[in-house]
């Protein structure tokens, strides 16, 4: 995990390692509240500052979902100017979790002339396999 932080130019600290590990172990995007519940020894302001630093260094994707706001996931892209780690996300309307569909890339979208795309996000909503059973 330290190597990933260093690759993105993020200074390695104990709290940053804890946040990065929690995001990696989750296997899906997490909200600030979910991270706070997983990291009982780290206060909310430290988690938020860490996420802000990660976002500035392009170490996390911050995505808005249909649930409780913003969720965060580790970005494994190594290109500063281009993110080769973009994928579709799925929001379950029953359990309110967001999942990464990593094998489904964000489809290209043509925008009218004059528009300049800065970020891409693609969210599908429905029922996850676990809730469908």
C-alpha positions in Angstrom: 0.0 0.0 0.0 2.9 2.4 0.8 4.1 1.9 -2.8 0.7 3.1 -4.2 0.7 6.2 -2.1 4.3 7.0 -3.1 3.5 6.5 -6.8 0.8 9.2 -6.5 3.2 11.5 -4.6 1.3 11.2 -1.3 3.4 11.3 1.9 3.0 8.1 3.8 1.5 8.5 7.3 -0.2 6.1 9.7 -3.6 7.5 9.1 -3.2 7.6 5.3 -2.2 4.0 5.3 -5.2 3.1 7.4 -7.6 4.9 5.1 -6.0 3.4 2.0 -6.1 -0.1 3.4 -9.7 0.3 4.4 -10.6 1.4 0.9 -8.6 -1.4 -0.7 -10.1 -4.1 1.6 -13.7 -2.9 1.1 -13.7 -3.9 -2.5 -16.3 -1.3 -3.3 -16.6 2.5 -2.9 -17.2 3.7 0.6 -18.8 6.9 2.0 -17.2 9.0 4.7 -19.6 7.5 7.3 -18.7 3.9 6.2 -15.0 4.7 6.5 -15.5 6.3 9.9 -17.3 3.1 11.1 -14.4 1.0 9.9 -11.7 3.2 11.3 -12.8 3.8 14.9 -9.4 5.0 16.0 -9.3 7.8 13.4 -11.5 10.8 13.8 -13.8 12.0 11.0 -11.8 15.2 10.3 -8.6 13.2 9.8 -10.4 10.8 7.4 -11.8 13.8 5.5 -8.4 15.5 5.2 -6.9 12.2 4.1 -9.5 11.8 1.4 -9.0 15.4 0.2 -5.3 14.8 -0.1 -5.9 11.5 -1.9 -8.3 13.2 -4.3 -5.8 16.0 -5.1 -3.2 13.4 -5.8 -5.6 11.4 -8.0 -5.3 8.5 -5.6 -9.1 8.2 -5.1 -12.1 8.6 -7.3 -14.9 10.5 -5.6 -18.2 9.5 -7.1 -21.7 10.7 -6.3 -24.3 8.0 -6.0 -28.0 7.9 -5.6 -27.7 7.2 -1.9 -26.0 9.2 0.8 -23.7 11.4 -1.3 -20.1 10.9 -2.2 -18.3 7.6 -2.1 -14.5 7.0 -2.5 -12.5 4.3 -4.1 -8.8 3.8 -4.7 -7.6 4.8 -8.2 -5.0 2.5 -9.6 -4.3 4.7 -12.6 -0.7 5.7 -13.1 -1.2 8.4 -15.7 -1.5 11.9 -14.2 -3.2 13.5 -17.2 -5.4 10.5 -18.1 -7.3 8.1 -15.9 -7.2 4.5 -17.3 -9.0 3.2 -14.2 -12.5 4.5 -15.1 -15.4 1.9 -14.9 -19.1 1.7 -14.4 -20.7 1.7 -10.9 -23.9 0.1 -9.8 -26.0 1.4 -6.9 -28.4 -1.1 -5.3 -31.7 0.6 -4.5 -32.4 -2.1 -1.7 -29.2 -2.3 0.3 -27.9 1.2 -0.7 -24.4 0.0 -1.5 -22.4 1.0 -4.5 -20.4 -1.6 -6.4 -17.6 -1.3 -9.0 -18.2 -3.0 -12.3 -14.5 -3.0 -13.2 -14.8 -5.0 -16.3 -17.4 -2.5 -17.7 -15.6 0.6 -18.9 -17.3 4.0 -19.0 -18.7 4.3 -22.5 -17.5 7.2 -24.7 -20.0 10.1 -24.9 -19.9 12.8 -27.6 -20.7 16.2 -26.2 -21.7 19.3 -28.2 -19.0 21.7 -29.4 -17.9 24.1 -26.7 -18.3 21.7 -23.8 -15.2 20.5 -22.0 -15.4 17.3 -20.0 -13.3 17.2 -16.9 -14.5 14.0 -15.2 -16.6 11.0 -16.1 -19.0 9.0 -14.1 -21.4 6.3 -15.1 -23.9 5.0 -12.5 -26.5 2.2 -13.0 -29.3 1.8 -10.5 -31.1 -1.4 -9.6 -31.0 -4.5 -7.4 -27.7 -6.2 -6.7 -27.4 -10.1 -6.9 -27.4 -10.5 -3.2 -30.6 -8.5 -2.7 -32.3 -10.1 -5.7 -32.2 -13.6 -4.0 
